[in-house]
Amino acid sequence: SASSCQARSKSKTTKKTQPSMHFKFYSKNIKRGGSDEEKQAVLTTQATVSAPEITTKMSKQGLPDSAKLLIGAGGVYAAFLYYGSLQEDVFRYVSADGNSFKQAWFLQVLEALANVVIGFAGMQLMGPTKNIPLPMFAISGASQVTAKACTSLALANGLSFPVATLAKSGKMAPVMAGSLLLGGATYSVREYVQVAMIIGGTAVVSMGKKKGGSQSNSALGVAYIIGSLVLDGVTAGFQKRLKAETAKAGVKPKPYDFMFWTNLFMCGTAVVVALALGEFTSGLAYCASNPEILPMIVKFSLCSAVGQSFIFYTIANFDPLVLSTVTTTRKIFSVLLSIFMKGHSLSVTGWSGIGLACLGIVSELQAKASGKGKSHSH
């Protein structure tokens, strides 16, 4: 009897410990520089039901792992590769009278709205969670949409898509800087080298463009992308507090609860700022005068929402390293797709910068893999 009680107790302990390690690993990797889509999904894994619970529900579909990987990874690739291409098309569009699309906050309203609609539908299907701490969702959402708007403003003000995408891959830099300034954090030489490779490679790419490209507002574009990186670090801090608030309240939001509430506050923030800056009316007027840009914006917004759903599916069925691999390689393919499909012209120096930055990104992925191996060793 005593031994059976001990066995039951040990079994319970094991069930609680494994998901905790699983999500600590995922959270650590996000802080080390996950992509925007990883960052938006991180609280889903931290504050929602555990991976084994979700996986058990998903596995009832009876699909083999290879088919699930094809669905999850294929969906993420398709949605976000097209998402990046459309984002670049929107901000490179020039109307007949020579005006380009600059209404980044108006675009954020529509993108967040698409996520709200799909998030609400998913929330109704899975059942909404009660007593969610909404104030912290509001703060996190406001910070996150501002970071995304800064990325769009960087593109709107002359920064090329490949440079912006590579720069966003170095989001570990502001996190490291903040931690070093505040104290209490240490980083390995390898982590410093990875960040230096990404930032250095991005700088080389930005300086290695062949003559003839539009460079008029690149300084302002760089300022906006730096602002976006800083806000990524701020958002990570708010998300940590949100995780603590949900745990304190004893609440476990489901994936689509998180998607709905975060994007609802993102949308609300974007509406307020767009109205204050006059972008709401000017954005509508621009779309009315240039109807060919509207399908791009609609598809861009839908790709964002659909891509998030595929991320949730991938998280539910596979180890976090699988998602990290998919989203990390997706960034590299987005850069290469933009260079080859959008007419970017790079010198030999520019290509060497691409290689250096990509090497830093792949090195980060390899570090995640070795970290996984250590965290699961017994």
Residue pairs with C-beta under 8 A, 6 or more apart in sequence:
15 52
18 52
19 50
19 51
19 52
21 375
21 376
22 50
22 51
22 319
22 320
23 45
23 46
23 50
23 51
23 320
24 375
25 320
25 371
25 372
25 375
26 42
26 45
26 46
26 320
27 42
27 45
27 46
28 371
29 38
29 320
29 324
29 368
29 371
30 38
30 39
30 42
30 236
31 172
31 175
31 236
32 172
32 175
32 191
32 364
32 367
32 368
33 169
33 170
33 171
33 172
33 175
33 195
33 364
34 42
34 171
34 324
34 327
35 168
35 169
35 327
35 328
35 330
35 331
36 148
36 151
36 168
37 76
37 80
37 307
37 308
37 311
37 327
38 311
38 323
38 324
38 327
39 144
39 232
39 235
39 236
39 239
40 144
40 262
40 308
40 311
41 308
41 311
41 312
41 315
41 323
42 239
43 140
43 239
43 242
43 243
43 253
43 258
43 262
44 253
44 255
44 258
44 259
44 312
44 315
45 51
45 315
45 320
46 243
47 242
47 243
47 246
47 247
47 251
47 252
47 253
47 258
48 54
48 252
48 253
48 254
48 255
48 257
48 258
49 252
49 254
51 315
51 316
54 255
54 315
54 316
55 316
55 317
57 316
58 68
58 313
58 316
58 317
59 317
63 71
65 317
65 318
68 313
68 317
68 318
69 317
69 318
69 322
71 310
71 313
72 310
72 313
72 314
72 317
72 318
72 322
72 326
73 314
73 322
73 326
75 306
75 307
75 309
75 310
75 313
75 314
76 307
76 310
76 311
76 314
76 323
76 326
76 327
76 330
77 326
77 330
77 333
79 303
79 304
79 306
79 307
79 310
80 303
80 307
80 327
80 330
80 334
81 330
81 333
81 334
81 337
82 299
82 303
83 300
83 303
83 304
83 307
84 161
84 165
84 334
84 337
84 338
85 334
85 337
85 338
85 341
85 342
86 296
86 299
86 300
86 303
87 152
87 155
87 161
87 300
88 155
88 161
88 338
88 342
89 296
90 101
90 107
90 293
90 296
90 297
90 300
91 100
91 101
91 152
91 155
91 156
92 100
92 342
93 100
93 101
93 290
93 293
93 296
94 100
95 286
95 289
95 290
96 290
99 286
100 156
101 107
101 156
101 286
101 293
102 156
103 274
103 279
103 282
103 283
103 286
104 149
104 152
104 153
104 156
104 279
105 149
105 270
105 273
105 274
105 277
105 279
106 270
106 274
106 279
106 280
106 282
106 283
106 284
107 152
107 283
107 297
107 300
108 145
108 148
108 149
108 152
108 266
108 267
108 270
108 274
109 267
109 270
109 271
109 274
109 280
110 297
110 298
110 301
111 148
111 300
111 301
111 304
112 145
112 263
112 264
112 266
112 267
112 270
113 263
113 267
113 301
114 301
114 302
114 304
114 305
115 259
115 263
115 266
115 267
115 301
115 304
115 305
115 308
116 260
116 263
116 264
116 267
117 305
118 259
118 305
118 306
118 308
118 309
119 256
119 259
119 260
119 261
119 263
119 264
119 305
119 308
120 256
120 260
121 256
122 255
122 256
122 259
122 260
122 309
123 254
123 256
123 257
123 259
123 260
125 256
126 254
126 255
126 256
127 254
128 254
128 257
129 251
129 252
129 253
129 254
129 257
130 251
131 249
131 251
132 246
132 249
132 251
132 253
132 257
132 261
133 242
133 245
133 246
133 249
133 251
134 261
136 238
136 241
136 242
136 245
137 242
137 261
137 262
137 265
138 265
138 268
139 238
139 241
139 242
140 235
140 238
140 239
140 242
140 262
140 265
141 261
141 262
141 263
141 264
141 265
141 266
141 268
141 269
142 265
142 266
142 269
143 231
143 234
143 235
143 238
144 231
144 235
144 262
144 266
145 265
145 266
145 267
145 269
145 270
146 231
146 269
147 228
147 231
147 232
147 234
147 235
148 228
148 266
149 270
149 273
150 224
150 225
150 227
150 228
150 231
151 164
151 168
151 224
151 225
151 228
153 221
153 224
154 164
154 221
154 222
154 224
154 225
154 228
155 161
155 164
155 221
156 221
157 217
157 218
157 220
157 221
157 224
158 214
158 215
158 216
158 217
158 218
158 220
158 221
159 206
159 218
159 221
159 222
159 224
159 225
160 206
160 209
160 213
160 338
160 344
161 334
161 335
161 338
161 342
161 344
162 205
162 335
162 338
162 339
162 344
162 354
163 202
163 205
163 206
163 225
164 221
164 225
165 331
165 334
165 335
165 338
166 198
166 201
166 202
166 205
166 331
166 335
166 354
166 357
167 199
167 202
167 225
167 229
168 225
168 228
168 229
168 232
168 331
169 198
169 202
169 331
169 357
169 360
169 361
170 195
170 198
170 199
170 202
170 229
170 360
171 229
171 232
171 233
172 191
172 194
172 195
172 364
173 195
173 199
173 229
174 229
174 230
174 232
174 233
175 232
175 233
175 236
176 185
176 187
176 191
176 192
176 195
177 233
178 233
179 185
179 187
190 363
190 367
191 367
193 360
193 363
194 360
194 363
194 364
194 367
195 360
196 360
197 356
197 357
197 359
197 360
197 363
198 357
198 360
198 361
198 364
200 353
200 356
200 357
201 353
201 354
201 355
201 356
201 357
201 358
201 359
201 360
202 353
202 357
203 353
204 349
204 350
204 352
204 353
204 356
204 357
205 346
205 350
205 353
205 354
205 357
206 218
206 222
206 353
207 349
207 350
207 353
208 346
208 347
208 348
208 349
208 350
208 351
208 352
208 353
209 215
209 344
209 345
209 346
209 347
209 350
210 345
210 346
210 347
210 350
212 345
213 344
213 345
246 252
246 253
253 261
255 312
255 315
255 316
256 312
259 308
259 312
271 280
273 279
274 280
274 283
286 293
287 293
287 294
287 297
311 323
311 327
314 322
314 323
314 326
315 323
319 372
320 372
321 368
321 369
321 372
324 365
324 368
325 365
328 361
328 362
328 364
328 365
329 365
331 361
332 358
332 361
332 362
335 354
335 358
336 354
338 344
339 346
339 354
346 354
